[in-house]
Amino acid sequence: MTIPLPKRLGVRLVVVVGLTLLVFSAVVGVFTYRRAYLHQMAMAADLQSQMVRTVQLQAEIAAFASNAKIAQEVLEGLMANPMLLAARIESGDDFRYAMGAAGGEAQAHSFPLLSPVDHAEPVGQLVLVPNVAEVERAATQAALFQTAMMLAQVLAAAGLLMLVLRRMVFGPIERLAQAMSAAVPGGAKRLPIEPRHQEDEIGLLARNANTILDAAQSALEEVREQRNALEKLATHDHLTGLPTLRLADDRLQVACSNARRQHALVALLFIDLDGFKGVNDQYGHAVGDLALMEVAARLRRCVREQDTAARIGGDEFMVILVNLPDATAAANVARNIIDTLSQPIACATPPVRLGASIGIAVYPDPVQDESAMRRLADQAMYGVKRTGKGNFALVDASQLS
């Protein structure tokens, strides 16, 4: 009896994951236990030091005054901790007060006691004998608990991983093996499968081949979508979403060709923002980007759907107006753009104000060379800049010579 492919893969998964988990758990378990044990032992030592700091002043007074009552209170407080086997206070005047079981001196820890008067002269010592068995028992218990928690997490993660793989890998493989049918992209044709091969590996391969064809078609469609996205990135400004200079030049050529056939006018508006450098310098590039986005949105509202508003540089924009009756229509649009862009932009506090200087070249009258339109409009715009900004200028016949 042949075991289906999904089940074979599942068995292999269990074996591989099980062996890997066994080795991993052994290595990590030993490491975790050792680390947790040492950590608990270090915590016990720190706790002992904290206890000494808590009672040190009273112990120093007891040793300095050879006061058994104070020594008793100090040692009773210390011995309340089961981690201590014995404790005692000794002074240089042969004063000695001890409490707890005898023995364990090899593990005893001594802490010097200084005079409570000048905190410099030694007056005795506080000796603590740790309950090594209790300390090790607590450390072992804590280490075993942490190791068990770690192993439980590993087991849970492994179980979850197997469920995820079953759902995301082997389930789809099984469904794929059962549902493959398309022979060519679109499913119009299929690879022929003879009846005697319906249930064997040949039939499975044929169905897989049909599925691969469909996957290839999907991959081609995805490539087309990615190519379209890349083309858009190349032809549209990433900040404003407006066409770039490359796309605007293409549209200008098309518009001029149509204008020649239809005996209409095309106007190219070269726009440079007034005051944008000051906004960047005063508020930073983040606010400058917000201002550029708002300028782009306002330009879109100032032109028709068949017109083009493009960003061609940092603070430079270009507008292509098609099918114009005369140059006055271009001037009216330029005036509207200047008025619109001069309104405050609420991207900072207080709102920023920008202006616009615009040069206009109209094709084919007076500009008959479409390749010179951008250069001439640029020159007209700089003429506006030199005479006060915030205005527009049309290229006239006198500037063509």
Backbone torsions as a table, in degrees:
resi	resn	phi	psi	omega
1	MET	NA	127.0	-178.3
2	THR	-84.1	128.8	178.0
3	ILE	-81.8	129.4	180.0
4	PRO	-57.9	150.9	-178.3
5	LEU	-56.2	-46.5	179.9
6	PRO	-58.3	-39.1	-179.7
7	LYS	-69.4	-37.8	177.0
8	ARG	-61.5	-42.5	178.2
9	LEU	-64.1	-37.6	179.3
10	GLY	-64.8	-42.0	178.1
11	VAL	-62.9	-44.4	178.7
12	ARG	-61.4	-38.3	178.9
13	LEU	-62.1	-46.5	-179.2
14	VAL	-60.6	-43.9	-178.8
15	VAL	-64.1	-48.8	-177.1
16	VAL	-64.6	-47.8	-179.3
17	VAL	-64.5	-39.0	-179.9
18	GLY	-63.3	-47.6	179.2
19	LEU	-63.9	-43.3	179.3
20	THR	-62.0	-42.1	-179.8
21	LEU	-65.0	-38.7	-179.7
22	LEU	-62.7	-48.6	-179.6
23	VAL	-65.6	-45.0	-178.8
24	PHE	-62.1	-44.0	-178.3
25	SER	-64.4	-39.2	179.5
26	ALA	-63.0	-47.2	-178.4
27	VAL	-66.4	-50.1	-177.6
28	VAL	-68.6	-34.1	179.2
29	GLY	-62.0	-46.5	178.6
30	VAL	-62.2	-45.1	179.9
31	PHE	-62.2	-45.1	-178.5
32	THR	-64.7	-43.6	179.8
33	TYR	-61.1	-47.4	-178.8
34	ARG	-61.7	-44.6	-178.6
35	ARG	-66.0	-43.1	179.9
36	ALA	-65.7	-38.9	179.7
37	TYR	-62.8	-48.7	179.5
38	LEU	-62.9	-36.5	179.4
39	HIS	-64.7	-42.6	179.3
40	GLN	-65.8	-39.7	177.5
41	MET	-63.3	-40.5	177.6
42	ALA	-65.4	-38.2	178.1
43	MET	-64.6	-37.5	177.9
44	ALA	-63.4	-41.0	177.9
45	ALA	-65.2	-41.6	178.0
46	ASP	-63.3	-39.7	179.7
47	LEU	-63.4	-39.7	178.3
48	GLN	-61.7	-42.9	178.9
49	SER	-64.0	-39.5	178.1
50	GLN	-64.3	-39.6	178.1
51	MET	-62.4	-41.2	179.6
52	VAL	-63.7	-43.8	179.2
53	ARG	-61.8	-32.5	-177.7
54	THR	-68.0	-40.1	-174.4
55	VAL	-106.1	7.3	-172.1
56	GLN	-61.6	-42.4	-177.8
57	LEU	-64.2	-45.0	178.8
58	GLN	-63.5	-39.0	178.9
59	ALA	-65.0	-38.1	178.4
60	GLU	-65.4	-38.2	177.9
61	ILE	-65.8	-42.3	179.6
62	ALA	-62.7	-42.8	-179.8
63	ALA	-69.4	-39.6	-178.4
64	PHE	-66.4	-40.9	-177.3
65	ALA	-96.1	-2.2	-176.3
66	SER	53.1	45.2	-174.9
67	ASN	-97.8	110.4	-177.4
68	ALA	-69.2	-34.2	-178.1
69	LYS	-65.2	-46.1	178.5
70	ILE	-64.8	-40.9	178.6
71	ALA	-60.9	-39.2	179.5
72	GLN	-63.4	-44.3	-179.8
73	GLU	-62.3	-41.4	-179.6
74	VAL	-64.0	-46.1	-176.3
75	LEU	-70.8	-33.6	176.4
76	GLU	-63.0	-39.6	177.2
77	GLY	-64.4	-39.2	179.6
78	LEU	-70.1	-41.3	-175.6
79	MET	-73.1	-8.6	174.3
80	ALA	-66.3	-18.0	177.6
81	ASN	-86.0	120.3	-177.7
82	PRO	-66.3	-10.4	179.7
83	MET	-76.0	-8.5	179.6
84	LEU	-104.9	136.2	177.5
85	LEU	-92.6	-37.8	-179.8
86	ALA	-158.2	161.1	177.6
87	ALA	-152.6	151.8	177.5
88	ARG	-156.1	156.7	176.2
89	ILE	-117.6	129.5	179.3
90	GLU	-125.8	146.9	176.8
91	SER	-131.5	168.3	-179.3
92	GLY	-71.5	-11.2	179.8
93	ASP	-92.3	25.6	-179.7
94	ASP	64.1	20.8	174.3
95	PHE	-83.1	132.8	-179.1
96	ARG	-148.9	124.9	177.9
97	TYR	-131.7	119.6	-175.2
98	ALA	-121.4	157.8	178.7
99	MET	-152.0	141.8	178.3
100	GLY	109.3	-176.4	-176.4
101	ALA	-77.7	156.6	178.6
102	ALA	-84.4	160.9	178.8
103	GLY	97.5	175.8	177.5
104	GLY	77.0	17.1	-176.9
105	GLU	-63.8	-25.9	-178.7
106	ALA	-63.6	-28.2	-180.0
107	GLN	-99.1	6.4	-175.7
108	ALA	-67.0	147.7	177.2
109	HIS	-119.5	129.9	-179.5
110	SER	-105.5	137.8	178.5
111	PHE	-124.8	122.0	-176.9
112	PRO	-66.6	144.2	176.2
113	LEU	-113.4	129.1	-178.2
114	LEU	-105.9	161.0	-179.5
115	SER	-61.7	131.2	177.9
116	PRO	-70.3	-6.1	-179.0
117	VAL	-85.1	-56.8	-177.3
118	ASP	-110.5	-5.3	178.7
119	HIS	54.3	31.4	-180.0
120	ALA	-131.9	-40.3	-175.9
121	GLU	-81.6	126.0	177.3
122	PRO	-66.3	134.4	179.3
123	VAL	-119.7	-6.9	-179.8
124	GLY	162.1	-158.9	-179.6
125	GLN	-151.1	152.9	174.9
126	LEU	-106.3	121.1	-175.9
127	VAL	-110.9	125.5	178.1
128	LEU	-117.8	131.3	177.2
129	VAL	-109.0	110.0	-177.0
130	PRO	-72.0	148.5	173.3
131	ASN	-83.0	85.2	-172.1
132	VAL	-57.2	-41.4	-178.8
133	ALA	-62.5	-41.9	-179.3
134	GLU	-70.0	-39.9	178.8
135	VAL	-62.4	-46.5	180.0
136	GLU	-66.8	-36.9	178.1
137	ARG	-62.8	-44.8	179.6
138	ALA	-65.7	-41.0	180.0
139	ALA	-65.5	-41.4	178.5
140	THR	-63.9	-42.8	-180.0
141	GLN	-62.3	-44.8	179.6
142	ALA	-65.7	-39.4	180.0
143	ALA	-66.2	-41.7	177.8
144	LEU	-63.4	-38.8	179.2
145	PHE	-64.3	-45.4	179.4
146	GLN	-65.3	-38.2	177.8
147	THR	-64.7	-42.0	178.6
148	ALA	-63.6	-40.0	177.8
149	MET	-63.6	-41.2	179.3
150	MET	-63.3	-44.3	-179.7
151	LEU	-65.6	-36.9	177.1
152	ALA	-63.3	-40.5	177.6
153	GLN	-64.8	-40.1	178.8
154	VAL	-63.4	-44.2	178.8
155	LEU	-62.8	-42.5	178.7
156	ALA	-63.7	-42.1	179.0
157	ALA	-64.6	-39.8	179.2
158	ALA	-65.7	-41.8	177.5
159	GLY	-63.1	-42.0	177.9
160	LEU	-64.1	-39.6	178.8
161	LEU	-62.1	-42.1	179.9
162	MET	-65.5	-38.9	177.4
163	LEU	-64.6	-42.3	179.8
164	VAL	-64.4	-44.3	178.5
165	LEU	-63.4	-38.7	178.3
166	ARG	-61.8	-40.6	-177.1
167	ARG	-77.2	-39.8	-171.9
168	MET	-93.3	-22.2	-176.2
169	VAL	-113.6	-63.0	-172.1
170	PHE	-74.3	-33.5	175.0
171	GLY	-60.4	-51.3	176.6
172	PRO	-60.5	-36.4	178.5
173	ILE	-62.7	-43.0	-179.7
174	GLU	-65.1	-44.7	178.9
175	ARG	-65.5	-36.4	178.7
176	LEU	-63.6	-43.4	-179.9
177	ALA	-64.9	-26.2	-178.6
178	GLN	-89.6	-25.1	-170.8
179	ALA	-109.5	-1.6	-177.9
180	MET	-65.6	130.2	-178.2
181	SER	-150.9	-26.6	-172.5
182	ALA	-77.1	133.6	-179.0
183	ALA	-94.4	-32.5	179.0
184	VAL	-134.3	158.6	176.6
185	PRO	-51.9	128.3	-178.1
186	GLY	97.0	-17.0	176.5
187	GLY	75.4	17.0	-179.9
188	ALA	-69.9	-35.6	179.6
189	LYS	-129.4	158.2	179.6
190	ARG	-135.8	153.7	172.5
191	LEU	-67.2	131.5	-179.0
192	PRO	-67.8	136.5	177.6
193	ILE	-122.7	114.3	-179.2
194	GLU	-67.1	150.8	-178.0
195	PRO	-56.4	-35.9	-177.2
196	ARG	-72.8	-11.9	179.0
197	HIS	-107.8	12.3	-175.3
198	GLN	-62.0	-35.3	-171.9
199	GLU	-110.0	-1.0	-177.5
200	ASP	-102.4	-172.7	-175.1
201	GLU	-65.1	-30.7	179.3
202	ILE	-63.5	-46.3	176.9
203	GLY	-62.2	-39.0	177.7
204	LEU	-61.9	-42.7	178.1
205	LEU	-63.6	-40.1	178.8
206	ALA	-62.7	-44.3	178.8
207	ARG	-66.1	-36.7	176.6
208	ASN	-63.3	-40.1	179.0
209	ALA	-62.0	-40.4	177.7
210	ASN	-62.3	-39.7	179.9
211	THR	-67.9	-38.0	178.9
212	ILE	-61.3	-37.2	177.6
213	LEU	-62.3	-42.4	178.0
214	ASP	-65.6	-40.6	178.3
215	ALA	-62.9	-36.9	177.6
216	ALA	-63.7	-40.5	178.6
217	GLN	-63.5	-42.8	178.4
218	SER	-63.5	-39.4	178.7
219	ALA	-63.9	-39.4	177.7
220	LEU	-62.9	-41.7	178.8
221	GLU	-64.8	-38.8	178.2
222	GLU	-65.3	-39.6	177.6
223	VAL	-62.0	-41.5	177.9
224	ARG	-61.3	-42.7	179.4
225	GLU	-63.3	-41.7	178.5
226	GLN	-65.9	-38.5	178.3
227	ARG	-64.0	-41.0	178.0
228	ASN	-63.1	-39.3	178.8
229	ALA	-65.3	-40.1	178.3
230	LEU	-66.2	-38.8	177.7
231	GLU	-63.7	-37.6	178.0
232	LYS	-66.0	-39.3	177.2
233	LEU	-61.4	-34.2	-178.4
234	ALA	-77.1	-24.0	-173.4
235	THR	-112.4	-2.0	-179.6
236	HIS	-131.1	140.2	179.5
237	ASP	-67.4	130.6	-174.8
238	HIS	-69.7	-23.9	-177.2
239	LEU	-85.7	-50.2	-173.5
240	THR	-97.8	-18.3	-175.6
241	GLY	79.1	0.9	179.0
242	LEU	-77.8	156.7	173.9
243	PRO	-58.8	150.8	176.3
244	THR	-88.7	179.1	-179.1
245	LEU	-59.9	-38.0	-179.1
246	ARG	-59.5	-49.0	-179.5
247	LEU	-70.4	-36.5	179.6
248	ALA	-64.3	-39.8	177.7
249	ASP	-63.1	-40.5	177.8
250	ASP	-61.6	-44.6	-180.0
251	ARG	-67.6	-32.5	177.7
252	LEU	-65.5	-42.4	178.4
253	GLN	-61.9	-43.0	178.9
254	VAL	-64.3	-42.9	-179.2
255	ALA	-63.4	-39.7	179.1
256	CYS	-67.6	-39.1	177.0
257	SER	-61.5	-43.9	177.9
258	ASN	-65.2	-37.4	-179.6
259	ALA	-63.7	-38.8	178.2
260	ARG	-63.5	-40.2	-179.0
261	ARG	-73.2	-34.8	-173.8
262	GLN	-98.7	0.2	-179.4
263	HIS	56.2	44.9	178.2
264	ALA	-115.2	179.8	-178.8
265	LEU	-112.2	146.5	172.9
266	VAL	-123.6	133.6	179.2
267	ALA	-116.8	135.7	175.1
268	LEU	-110.6	119.8	179.3
269	LEU	-104.5	117.6	177.0
270	PHE	-98.8	116.1	-170.6
271	ILE	-114.8	128.7	173.6
272	ASP	-123.0	129.0	-177.6
273	LEU	-73.6	136.4	175.8
274	ASP	-94.7	128.7	175.7
275	GLY	87.5	3.9	-176.8
276	PHE	-69.5	-36.5	179.1
277	LYS	-60.4	-38.8	178.2
278	GLY	-64.0	-36.7	177.4
279	VAL	-64.3	-44.9	178.9
280	ASN	-62.0	-42.9	-177.9
281	ASP	-68.0	-37.4	-174.9
282	GLN	-83.4	-41.6	-172.4
283	TYR	-107.7	-16.4	-178.2
284	GLY	100.5	166.3	-175.1
285	HIS	-69.6	-27.6	179.8
286	ALA	-63.1	-45.5	177.7
287	VAL	-67.9	-37.4	176.7
288	GLY	-59.4	-41.3	178.1
289	ASP	-63.3	-40.9	178.0
290	LEU	-62.7	-39.5	179.0
291	ALA	-64.4	-42.2	178.7
292	LEU	-62.9	-39.1	178.2
293	MET	-63.7	-39.6	178.9
294	GLU	-70.4	-37.8	175.9
295	VAL	-59.9	-44.1	179.1
296	ALA	-60.8	-42.8	179.8
297	ALA	-63.6	-39.9	-180.0
298	ARG	-69.0	-37.3	177.6
299	LEU	-62.5	-39.8	178.3
300	ARG	-60.0	-37.4	-179.0
301	ARG	-74.2	-18.7	-177.2
302	CYS	-87.5	-10.7	-176.4
303	VAL	-119.9	165.3	179.1
304	ARG	-82.9	171.7	-178.2
305	GLU	-64.4	-34.6	-178.3
306	GLN	-80.8	-10.2	177.5
307	ASP	-84.6	171.6	-178.3
308	THR	-129.6	129.1	170.7
309	ALA	-113.3	125.6	-174.9
310	ALA	-131.7	153.3	172.2
311	ARG	-105.1	122.6	-173.9
312	ILE	-113.4	-4.4	179.2
313	GLY	-165.4	-167.6	-177.3
314	GLY	-55.1	-61.0	178.3
315	ASP	-123.2	28.1	-179.9
316	GLU	-113.8	135.2	-179.0
317	PHE	-129.9	162.4	179.8
318	MET	-138.6	137.5	178.0
319	VAL	-123.8	131.6	177.5
320	ILE	-111.8	118.8	179.3
321	LEU	-107.3	126.4	-175.6
322	VAL	-112.0	158.9	175.5
323	ASN	54.4	50.8	179.4
324	LEU	-90.8	142.8	177.5
325	PRO	-75.2	-32.0	-179.4
326	ASP	-162.0	175.9	-178.8
327	ALA	-69.4	-23.8	179.6
328	THR	-61.7	-35.3	179.0
329	ALA	-62.2	-40.1	177.6
330	ALA	-65.6	-40.1	178.4
331	ALA	-62.9	-38.2	179.5
332	ASN	-65.1	-41.3	177.8
333	VAL	-64.4	-41.9	179.6
334	ALA	-61.5	-42.6	179.1
335	ARG	-63.0	-40.7	178.9
336	ASN	-64.8	-39.0	178.9
337	ILE	-64.4	-44.0	179.8
338	ILE	-60.9	-46.3	179.6
339	ASP	-63.1	-40.8	-177.7
340	THR	-68.3	-43.6	-177.6
341	LEU	-73.5	-18.7	180.0
342	SER	-79.3	-10.2	178.6
343	GLN	-70.7	148.2	-178.4
344	PRO	-58.9	146.3	177.7
345	ILE	-113.0	117.6	-174.4
346	ALA	-83.6	61.2	177.1
347	CYS	-110.2	4.1	178.4
348	ALA	-158.6	174.5	177.9
349	THR	-121.8	115.4	-2.1
350	PRO	-73.8	167.2	179.5
351	PRO	-57.1	146.3	-179.0
352	VAL	-87.1	155.0	178.1
353	ARG	-124.9	133.0	177.4
354	LEU	-124.7	163.8	173.4
355	GLY	-128.9	-177.9	-179.9
356	ALA	-145.5	135.6	171.3
357	SER	-112.9	130.9	-169.9
358	ILE	-129.6	132.7	169.5
359	GLY	-110.3	138.5	-173.3
360	ILE	-124.0	127.5	173.2
361	ALA	-118.1	127.8	-176.9
362	VAL	-110.9	130.9	180.0
363	TYR	-115.2	138.1	3.5
364	PRO	-98.0	12.7	-179.6
365	ASP	-134.6	111.5	12.9
366	PRO	-93.4	-16.0	-175.5
367	VAL	-81.7	116.4	-177.7
368	GLN	-101.6	-9.6	179.7
369	ASP	-106.6	106.1	-176.2
370	GLU	-64.1	-28.0	-179.3
371	SER	-70.5	-18.0	-178.9
372	ALA	-97.2	-0.4	-173.9
373	MET	-62.3	-46.6	-176.7
374	ARG	-65.5	-40.8	179.4
375	ARG	-63.8	-43.2	-178.8
376	LEU	-69.1	-39.9	178.0
377	ALA	-65.2	-36.3	177.9
378	ASP	-64.1	-43.5	178.7
379	GLN	-63.5	-41.3	178.9
380	ALA	-64.0	-37.6	179.4
381	MET	-64.9	-43.5	179.3
382	TYR	-67.4	-27.1	172.9
383	GLY	-63.9	-39.4	176.1
384	VAL	-63.8	-41.5	179.3
385	LYS	-58.1	-40.2	-176.5
386	ARG	-72.6	-22.1	-175.4
387	THR	-104.6	13.2	172.7
388	GLY	130.9	-10.1	177.6
389	LYS	67.2	175.3	176.1
390	GLY	63.8	32.7	-178.1
391	ASN	-148.4	-175.6	177.8
392	PHE	-134.5	161.1	178.9
393	ALA	-145.1	136.5	177.4
394	LEU	-93.2	139.9	172.9
395	VAL	-71.1	126.8	179.7
396	ASP	-112.0	175.5	-175.1
397	ALA	-61.3	-30.5	-177.4
398	SER	-67.4	-20.9	-179.0
399	GLN	-88.9	-3.3	-177.0
400	LEU	-88.6	-18.8	-176.5
401	SER	-76.4	NA	NA
